Amino acid sequence: MRTYRAYAIFNFAADGINVTFPEIPGCLTCGYTLDEALYMAKEALELYIKGEPIAELPALASEMPELTDANDRVYLVEANHTD
């Protein structure tokens, strides 16, 4: 089993928390609470990893993204992949 880590930007908005992965275009999710958003972020990363051949997975969590919005926070999300 391998563990992958990717930085996710959590944008805290009035209607919930939007989650994006800057290093993985198109990989996004959301939640109403921080706990739900963290759970959904892990699930989104796991689904991304599951759909990619191991040899083609990019090196994730290479650099912490720069934040441009005062409502943004960065979290390091971990997901496991079984070979």
Rosetta silent file (secondary structure, phi, psi, omega in degrees, C-alpha in Angstrom):
SEQUENCE: MRTYRAYAIFNFAADGINVTFPEIPGCLTCGYTLDEALYMAKEALELYIKGEPIAELPALASEMPELTDANDRVYLVEANHTD
SCORE:     score description
SCORE:     0.000 S_00000001
   1 L     0.000  136.783  177.659    0.000    0.000    0.000 S_00000001
   2 E  -114.034  146.424  176.639    1.246    3.473   -0.883 S_00000001
   3 E  -109.360  128.572  177.592    0.246    6.740    0.720 S_00000001
   4 E  -111.980  144.832  179.422   -0.137    9.806   -1.457 S_00000001
   5 E  -126.959  138.484  177.859   -0.349   13.368   -0.185 S_00000001
   6 E  -143.421  141.572  175.100   -1.677   16.404   -2.000 S_00000001
   7 E   -75.988  137.810  176.512   -2.303   19.963   -0.918 S_00000001
   8 E  -124.967  141.781  174.943   -5.923   21.054   -1.077 S_00000001
   9 E   -99.234  122.390  177.461   -7.286   24.565   -0.858 S_00000001
  10 E  -101.726  117.726  177.976  -10.387   24.835    1.294 S_00000001
  11 E  -102.462  113.786 -178.068  -12.418   27.944    0.504 S_00000001
  12 E   -85.379  104.927 -178.564  -14.759   28.794    3.382 S_00000001
  13 E  -111.460  170.996 -178.872  -17.862   30.368    1.805 S_00000001
  14 L   -63.072  -30.014 -176.888  -21.278   31.253    3.216 S_00000001
  15 L   -99.409    6.971  179.112  -22.839   28.146    1.638 S_00000001
  16 E   142.342 -165.588 -176.606  -20.124   25.638    2.602 S_00000001
  17 E  -116.773  118.699  177.029  -16.514   24.717    1.981 S_00000001
  18 E   -94.102  134.838 -176.347  -15.247   24.280   -1.574 S_00000001
  19 E  -120.698  128.119  175.321  -12.178   22.073   -1.972 S_00000001
  20 E  -129.648  151.934  175.892   -9.764   22.124   -4.915 S_00000001
  21 L  -112.305  103.502 -176.483   -6.456   20.375   -5.550 S_00000001
  22 L   -57.087  -31.317 -178.110   -4.176   22.786   -7.469 S_00000001
  23 L   -83.917   -7.739 -177.659   -1.890   19.951   -8.632 S_00000001
  24 L  -128.850   87.305 -179.703   -4.825   17.871   -9.912 S_00000001
  25 L   -56.104  134.839  178.749   -6.976   19.809  -12.374 S_00000001
  26 L    86.686   -8.137  178.329  -10.621   18.767  -12.202 S_00000001
  27 L   -94.055  104.684 -178.442  -10.303   17.115   -8.784 S_00000001
  28 E  -148.563  161.401  179.984  -12.653   19.045   -6.539 S_00000001
  29 E  -160.954 -171.263  179.612  -15.321   18.499   -3.908 S_00000001
  30 E  -159.772  172.294  176.385  -17.131   20.302   -1.106 S_00000001
  31 E  -162.909  160.749  179.062  -18.696   19.965    2.325 S_00000001
  32 L   -85.911  -28.779  179.207  -20.879   21.888    4.746 S_00000001
  33 L  -122.252  166.110  178.139  -18.544   21.430    7.725 S_00000001
  34 H   -62.369  -43.626  179.477  -14.770   21.136    8.021 S_00000001
  35 H   -59.596  -44.120  179.573  -15.047   17.467    9.001 S_00000001
  36 H   -66.013  -41.327  179.997  -17.238   16.727    5.999 S_00000001
  37 H   -64.704  -39.941  177.175  -14.965   18.677    3.637 S_00000001
  38 H   -63.620  -44.003  178.317  -11.882   16.806    4.929 S_00000001
  39 H   -61.259  -46.693 -178.889  -13.652   13.472    4.465 S_00000001
  40 H   -66.653  -34.561  177.693  -14.783   14.400    0.968 S_00000001
  41 H   -64.480  -43.574  178.185  -11.288   15.670    0.041 S_00000001
  42 H   -62.698  -43.863  179.374   -9.745   12.349    1.054 S_00000001
  43 H   -62.702  -41.998  178.807  -12.389   10.482   -0.923 S_00000001
  44 H   -62.763  -42.462  178.573  -11.824   12.664   -4.017 S_00000001
  45 H   -65.793  -41.520  177.767   -8.067   12.074   -3.848 S_00000001
  46 H   -61.440  -42.072  179.068   -8.581    8.313   -3.402 S_00000001
  47 H   -65.714  -37.827  176.723  -10.875    8.196   -6.443 S_00000001
  48 H   -62.699  -48.422 -178.493   -8.330   10.118   -8.506 S_00000001
  49 H   -63.012  -41.042 -178.827   -5.514    7.789   -7.483 S_00000001
  50 H   -61.610  -31.649 -177.043   -7.636    4.711   -8.087 S_00000001
  51 L   -86.801   -3.916 -177.632   -8.320    5.814  -11.664 S_00000001
  52 L  -112.149  139.380  172.731   -4.685    6.421  -12.617 S_00000001
  53 L   -62.378  140.803 -177.173   -1.999    3.826  -13.384 S_00000001
  54 H   -52.257  -43.207 -176.392    0.656    3.893  -10.646 S_00000001
  55 H   -64.853  -22.592 -176.331    3.426    4.703  -13.137 S_00000001
  56 H  -100.036    0.803  179.612    1.529    7.776  -14.346 S_00000001
  57 L   -69.615  133.167  179.487    0.694    9.327  -10.974 S_00000001
  58 L   -73.695  160.811  173.391    2.320   12.728  -10.581 S_00000001
  59 L   -73.976  109.566 -176.535    4.540   13.584   -7.647 S_00000001
  60 L   -91.706  167.103  179.210    1.981   15.210   -5.383 S_00000001
  61 L    56.467   40.237 -178.272    2.454   17.645   -2.495 S_00000001
  62 L   -77.077  -35.026 -177.333    5.502   19.091   -4.158 S_00000001
  63 L  -152.887  134.531  179.145    4.915   22.678   -3.076 S_00000001
  64 L   -65.825  129.158 -178.689    2.412   24.389   -0.809 S_00000001
  65 L   -69.453  152.193  176.592    0.108   26.547   -2.949 S_00000001
  66 L   -83.042  135.000 -179.724   -0.029   30.284   -2.518 S_00000001
  67 L   -92.639  138.367 -179.487   -3.324   31.579   -1.167 S_00000001
  68 L  -117.480   -9.515 -177.530   -4.992   34.562   -2.821 S_00000001
  69 L  -118.375  136.281 -179.539   -8.302   34.694   -0.934 S_00000001
  70 L   -63.881  -19.535  179.564   -8.676   35.547    2.757 S_00000001
  71 L   -90.416    2.648 -178.351  -11.243   32.734    3.071 S_00000001
  72 E   -91.957  146.437  172.060   -8.798   30.065    1.850 S_00000001
  73 E  -138.178  148.725  179.161   -6.879   27.593    3.991 S_00000001
  74 E  -104.823  134.307  174.682   -4.450   24.869    2.874 S_00000001
  75 E  -128.435  144.624  174.785   -4.675   21.302    4.152 S_00000001
  76 E   -93.364  117.596 -175.999   -2.461   18.344    3.317 S_00000001
  77 E  -103.452  134.916  178.090   -4.734   15.447    2.363 S_00000001
  78 E  -111.005  142.830  175.273   -3.564   11.821    2.487 S_00000001
  79 E  -142.946  147.908 -178.582   -4.980    8.905    0.546 S_00000001
  80 E  -104.331  147.010  176.153   -3.919    5.286    0.296 S_00000001
  81 E  -129.503  125.754  177.028   -3.543    3.193   -2.828 S_00000001
  82 L   -95.112  129.317 -178.524   -3.301   -0.560   -2.721 S_00000001
  83 L   -73.943    0.000    0.000   -1.164   -2.027   -5.494 S_00000001
